[in-house]
């Protein structure tokens, strides 16, 4: 479990940095009157946050991870897949967004 914890911590740090860069790019697009949308992820995506920037979603995942670390191992094993799925969604979406900016 220690290896999983370290890997998730490193992934969250990378995700945080990527989210800052993506949010900066979104701010620039908004100043150009582009990127008009209500939220990055739809309500049924599994996130409770609804935001136009990646930061709140990363905060949600980090908060869930911090709360999960205080739980017993069975609870962690049960709730970890949903958390990992959110992290994957964030990494994929940020990656796609950054790729679209390069085009």
Secondary structure as UniProt FT lines:
FT   HELIX           2..31
FT   TURN            32..33
FT   HELIX           43..45
FT   HELIX           55..68
FT   TURN            69..70
FT   HELIX           73..102
//
